[in-house]
Amino acid sequence: MENVNVYDFDNTIYDGETLVDFILYYIKTDRKIWKYVPKLIIIAIKDALHLFTVEQAIEAYASFLEGYYVNLGDTTQNVIKFWDKNEKKIKPWYAKVQKESDIIVSGSTNFILDEIMKRMGVKHYIGSSIDKETGKFIRLCFLENKVKAFYEIYPDKHIENFYTDSMNDKAMMDIADNVYLVKKNKITKIK
């Protein structure tokens, strides 16, 4: 077993919620998203208050993904433009501690993460994945599903240090030797 450092992404390494920022990016560029905004606001509030189970999160995002996301077409250029604007929100502390063996485990979707992971030089990461044809989750990397995904993809790794901003990651905390809570740029060991 190889010991590794594992990091949550949103509000831990990235100063904000990637999906929320990406939707805000689309609000400025595509009026069709506006009809989903009220429901997306409710989803964001429930997520911030930890009022979701994995099943409820999948259900909450379903209408948006099936109604809007599947009709976006190729998002590659928009993802690049999004990160051109938002890359500055990567917290500087991470570059100081980054190792080649680091693994990032995030609820954000792979199609958004791929570009920023490449820019940051992160080779190992797990995000949520969505079937582009149906808009259905293939994997929702959220709550206890993060642990399941971690063990499926990295069965030979052991979490020595885990960094997160949220108690939503309790399941990941439970399998790590050491846990660090990240609030803005302040890092506090809690386990």
PyMOL commands that set and color helices and strands:
alter all, ss='L'
color gray80, all
select helices_A, chain A and resi 18-29+31-48+54-67+69-71+76-89+92-97+110-120+145-153+167-174
alter helices_A, ss='H'
color red, helices_A
select strands_A, chain A and resi 2-7+103-109+124-130+137-139+157-164+178-183+186-189
alter strands_A, ss='S'
color yellow, strands_A
deselect
rebuild
show_as cartoon
